[in-house]
Amino acid sequence: MSGPVKKKNKTVHPEATYESLLRIFTVPESENSTLGKIEKQISENLDGFLKEHIVSHVIAPNELEKGFLDSQIPEEPTFVSEQADFLLKNVVAESVHVASPRFIGHMTSALPYFMLPLSKMMIALNQNLVKIETSKAFTPLERQVLGMLHRLIYNRNQPFYEENIQYSGSALGAFCSDGTIANLTSLWVAINRLFRPQQDFAGIGEEGLFAAMQHYGYQGAAILVSRRGHYSLKKAANLLGIGRRNLISIPTDTNNKIIVSELVETIQRCKKQRIAIIAVVGIAGTTETGSVDPLDELANICEAHDIHFHVDAAWGGPTLFSKKYKHLLKGIERADSVTFDAHKQLYVPMGAGMALFKDHKSLTLVAHYAEYIIRKGSRDLGRMTLEGSRPGMAMLVHSGLRIMGRKGYELLIDGGIEKARTFAAMIKNTEDFELISEPELNLLTYRFVPADVRRFMATCSKEELFNINAHLNRLTITIQKEQRDRGTSFVSRTALEPARFHGQLINVFRVVLANPLTQIPHLEEILIEQREIARRLLSGELAMDYSEQDEGEPRKAVTQTS
Ligand SMILES: *Cc1c(COP(=O)(O)O)cnc(C)c1O
């Protein structure tokens, strides 16, 4: 049932009168309306709603786009029920079942049920955190959430938090919409600190990058991160005026961790060439492999060279909830700034990230004022955030933290890591799957290699190895796409350069085990399906996919997955 209601060949629209319009703002939907039924089903049986309405079938992107070609804003109003029907049929049906326990390819998982009614309450209130006049209690609430996560990371003493958690002259962090903005905010602070006001120079915020370089006598500027860095850092390098190619990517070791000696060499080279280092970024849970850089060592180096140390813990930050595994992040408490994503492992709906700062005065380096809206000395959070108007998402983070508590999150984190280890063991126990990266947190990568090919690879020449890998890459890509298109399970795909293949780029399946609903039998089924697809591809029953270009050369930097 899409398109306007037709009656005697004439389309019926709701009246376009002011009164009928007012009803839209006031009258709630009746329980028997389409929207009323949707609401009821979502609140009573979310799983059933998703299963019933999301269809899994293959549809080409350009087929899908055909339903969304009209650029005309409709002249006449449409009935709410008609729009709801349209959405169910064309949008909900064609969306992705990210809550499915078999959807283990991305960092987006199922949500605890209480997030739904609380989200609705948040939207009903429609607070704007840009300033206190439109948010009232939401502002101290957000500051409290930032304080809680600051304490999780930095664990300063009680008086520090009593003094600073609600102190309007500074902020322990910036709440924002995602990890990308959190990374950008952190580097924004870093560049403002490095090029701070001095003598007749009014600071980079006032005078810009060019004047800053001249004043401080630099020939260029760079940000240093391992080659597993997230691509949001590229965007930040672009926006800060540094340029993407000056996001210098440092090689990684066999465990996908930054090679510290290479980092030190790069720092020395930059110094010699008068290149300002805006920040060294350590990663606590890389997007592709879940690896954690040696944060303590990076902290030592940054301290010795007086460089801003940023830790991108968008994924791995919540590991700090786990008594058993938090040691993996040792050194994060020495970071000048930390990115933390709540919409990943805090199980909050999309749109919640945070940048936390060790020094509570850091954010004053980027504070902005505007007479009409944000005056000096105000309590408004909008002074110190990149974004202006923002929703009350902090309420959902607060709720997650209180309802599940540290112990609840610990169970989720430990469960994910242990599941990843079990899955790794399952893969190693087969003859025809090869584990490519061991799970340090709850991510791992692997690929399919027929048993006889695997035996041959153990003894063959380097050239033969190269050719076999090229074929295996094609196989991995095709299996991944076929499995995705079948629509019952999903693993993602990336490309790595495992040391044993001499720098050759290897396509791999990438698995993220964050959904608590995922069980071992789901993982078994995924391997069985992949093996079956492989068999059909190798027997010629199914054709290989050559549509995508070979990725060929190893990438210079940064991942594009999420
Ligand atoms: C997901 C992720 C980001 C980006 O976060 P978004 O919320 O997608 O903007 C940055 N860094 C790492 C390590 C991530 O995993």
The ligand as an SDF file (V2000), in Angstrom:
LIG
                    3D

 15 15  0  0  0  0  0  0  0  0999 V2000
   34.1190    3.4030   14.8750 C   0  0  0  0  0  0  0  0  0  0  0  0
   35.4330    4.0030   15.0600 C   0  0  0  0  0  0  0  0  0  0  0  0
   35.6600    5.3700   14.8250 C   0  0  0  0  0  0  0  0  0  0  0  0
   34.6180    6.2720   14.2440 C   0  0  0  0  0  0  0  0  0  0  0  0
   33.4980    6.3530   14.9970 O   0  0  0  0  0  0  0  0  0  0  0  0
   32.0880    6.7580   14.3580 P   0  0  0  0  0  0  0  0  0  0  0  0
   31.2300    6.7290   15.5530 O   0  0  0  0  0  0  0  0  0  0  0  0
   31.7660    5.7250   13.3320 O   0  0  0  0  0  0  0  0  0  0  0  0
   32.2490    8.1140   13.7720 O   0  0  0  0  0  0  0  0  0  0  0  0
   36.9060    5.8830   15.0800 C   0  0  0  0  0  0  0  0  0  0  0  0
   37.9000    5.0980   15.5230 N   0  0  0  0  0  0  0  0  0  0  0  0
   37.7220    3.7840   15.7560 C   0  0  0  0  0  0  0  0  0  0  0  0
   38.8730    2.9690   16.2630 C   0  0  0  0  0  0  0  0  0  0  0  0
   36.4910    3.1930   15.5290 C   0  0  0  0  0  0  0  0  0  0  0  0
   36.3320    1.8810   15.7410 O   0  0  0  0  0  0  0  0  0  0  0  0
  1  2  1  0
  2  3  1  0
  2 14  2  0
  3  4  1  0
  3 10  2  0
  4  5  1  0
  5  6  1  0
  6  7  2  0
  6  8  1  0
  6  9  1  0
 10 11  1  0
 11 12  2  0
 12 13  1  0
 12 14  1  0
 14 15  1  0
M  END
$$$$
